Amino acid sequence: MKNSVKEILKTNPNIGFSIARWTLGLVIFPHGAQKLLGLFGGYGYSSTMDVLTTQIGLPAIVAFSVIIIEFFGSISLVFGFFSRFWALSLAGMFTGIIITTQLEHGFFMNWYGNQAGEGYEFSLLVIGLALSIVVNGSGKWSIHGLISKNK
């Protein structure tokens, strides 16, 4: 059991992986803060749950998970805590977004407002950053790095 925990916490000490983790966390955080707290022009938890469940038709547990993953996952990524778990959660979530809502609109985002919805280019970037974190861990400056040094 001790070796399994060590393997989960093991991280590549490369600074580049820290940059990927910070970028992903900082880009996703405002979206989570909109959904959970109503910051950055968002609607907050109750209204977001209502939109995700009634207008978009997500099951309540999926809508709740989206909010939790975006908010707490982004904060955890910035600090490098359970980074692989949160990165995998984001990769899964954004894969679901592509399949359920973006694929039909093509690759490009709706820059000029002339598409019926958003394309999947942004989601692919999120998935790519997330998978690099899943494979390599938190990088040099992370809570996981501190924990594994003390073990």
C-alpha positions as CSV (number, residue, x, y, z in Angstrom):
1,M,0.0,0.0,0.0
2,K,2.8,2.4,0.9
3,N,4.3,2.0,-2.7
4,S,0.9,2.8,-4.3
5,V,0.6,6.1,-2.4
6,K,4.2,6.9,-3.4
7,E,3.4,6.2,-7.0
8,I,0.4,8.5,-7.0
9,L,2.3,11.3,-5.5
10,K,5.4,10.8,-7.7
11,T,5.8,13.8,-10.0
12,N,8.2,14.8,-12.7
13,P,10.1,17.8,-11.3
14,N,10.1,19.6,-14.6
15,I,9.2,23.3,-14.5
16,G,7.2,22.9,-17.7
17,F,4.7,20.6,-16.0
18,S,4.2,23.3,-13.3
19,I,3.5,25.8,-16.1
20,A,1.0,23.5,-17.7
21,R,-0.7,23.0,-14.3
22,W,-0.8,26.7,-13.5
23,T,-2.1,27.6,-16.9
24,L,-4.9,25.0,-16.8
25,G,-5.9,26.0,-13.2
26,L,-5.9,29.7,-13.9
27,V,-7.9,29.4,-17.1
28,I,-10.5,27.2,-15.6
29,F,-10.8,29.0,-12.2
30,P,-12.9,31.9,-13.5
31,H,-15.4,29.5,-15.1
32,G,-15.8,27.6,-11.8
33,A,-16.0,30.9,-9.8
34,Q,-18.8,32.0,-12.2
35,K,-20.7,28.8,-11.6
36,L,-20.2,28.4,-7.9
37,L,-19.9,31.9,-6.5
38,G,-21.4,34.2,-9.2
39,L,-18.1,36.0,-9.7
40,F,-16.9,37.3,-13.1
41,G,-20.4,37.9,-14.3
42,G,-21.6,34.4,-13.4
43,Y,-24.9,33.4,-12.0
44,G,-23.9,31.4,-9.0
45,Y,-24.6,27.9,-7.8
46,S,-28.4,27.8,-7.8
47,S,-28.9,29.5,-11.2
48,T,-26.1,27.5,-12.8
49,M,-27.6,24.2,-11.5
50,D,-31.0,25.3,-12.9
51,V,-29.5,26.1,-16.3
52,L,-27.5,22.9,-16.5
53,T,-30.3,20.7,-15.4
54,T,-33.4,22.2,-17.0
55,Q,-32.1,24.0,-20.1
56,I,-29.2,21.8,-21.0
57,G,-30.7,18.6,-19.5
58,L,-27.8,17.3,-17.5
59,P,-28.6,15.0,-14.6
60,A,-28.2,16.9,-11.3
61,I,-25.1,14.8,-10.3
62,V,-23.4,15.7,-13.5
63,A,-24.2,19.4,-13.2
64,F,-23.0,19.4,-9.6
65,S,-19.8,17.6,-10.7
66,V,-19.1,20.2,-13.4
67,I,-19.3,23.0,-10.8
68,I,-17.1,21.2,-8.3
69,I,-14.5,20.1,-10.9
70,E,-14.2,23.6,-12.4
71,F,-14.0,25.4,-9.0
72,F,-12.1,23.1,-6.6
73,G,-10.2,21.3,-9.4
74,S,-8.8,24.5,-10.7
75,I,-7.7,25.7,-7.2
76,S,-6.1,22.3,-6.6
77,L,-4.3,22.4,-9.9
78,V,-2.8,25.8,-9.1
79,F,-1.4,24.5,-5.8
80,G,-0.5,21.0,-7.2
81,F,-2.7,19.0,-4.9
82,F,-4.2,15.8,-6.3
83,S,-3.3,17.2,-9.8
84,R,-3.7,13.9,-11.7
85,F,-7.2,13.3,-10.3
86,W,-8.4,16.9,-11.1
87,A,-6.7,16.9,-14.5
88,L,-8.3,13.5,-15.4
89,S,-11.6,14.9,-14.2
90,L,-11.3,18.0,-16.5
91,A,-10.2,15.8,-19.5
92,G,-13.2,13.6,-19.0
93,M,-15.6,16.6,-18.5
94,F,-14.3,18.4,-21.6
95,T,-14.5,15.2,-23.7
96,G,-18.1,15.0,-22.7
97,I,-18.6,18.7,-23.7
98,I,-17.1,18.0,-27.1
99,I,-19.3,15.0,-27.7
100,T,-22.6,16.4,-26.4
101,T,-22.5,20.0,-27.5
102,Q,-19.5,21.1,-29.6
103,L,-18.9,18.4,-32.2
104,E,-21.8,19.4,-34.3
105,H,-20.4,23.0,-34.6
106,G,-17.0,22.0,-35.9
107,F,-13.5,22.8,-34.8
108,F,-13.5,26.6,-34.5
109,M,-14.9,28.6,-31.6
110,N,-17.7,31.0,-32.4
111,W,-15.5,34.1,-32.7
112,Y,-17.8,36.1,-34.8
113,G,-21.2,34.9,-33.5
114,N,-22.2,33.4,-36.8
115,Q,-22.4,29.7,-35.6
116,A,-25.2,28.1,-33.7
117,G,-22.7,27.1,-30.9
118,E,-19.1,26.8,-30.0
119,G,-16.6,24.6,-31.8
120,Y,-14.2,22.3,-29.8
121,E,-10.8,24.0,-30.3
122,F,-10.7,25.4,-26.7
123,S,-11.8,22.0,-25.3
124,L,-9.0,20.2,-27.1
125,L,-6.4,22.6,-25.5
126,V,-7.9,21.9,-22.1
127,I,-7.7,18.1,-22.7
128,G,-4.1,18.3,-24.0
129,L,-2.9,20.3,-20.9
130,A,-4.9,18.0,-18.6
131,L,-3.4,14.8,-20.1
132,S,0.1,16.1,-19.8
133,I,-0.5,16.6,-16.1
134,V,-2.1,13.1,-15.8
135,V,1.0,11.6,-17.4
136,N,3.7,13.6,-15.7
137,G,2.2,14.8,-12.4
138,S,2.3,18.2,-10.8
139,G,5.7,19.4,-11.8
140,K,8.4,21.1,-9.7
141,W,6.6,23.5,-7.4
142,S,3.6,21.7,-6.0
143,I,2.1,20.3,-2.8
144,H,2.8,16.8,-4.2
145,G,6.4,17.7,-4.7
146,L,6.7,18.8,-1.0
147,I,4.9,15.7,0.2
148,S,7.1,13.3,-1.8
149,K,10.3,15.0,-0.6
150,N,9.2,14.4,3.0
151,K,8.4,10.7,2.4
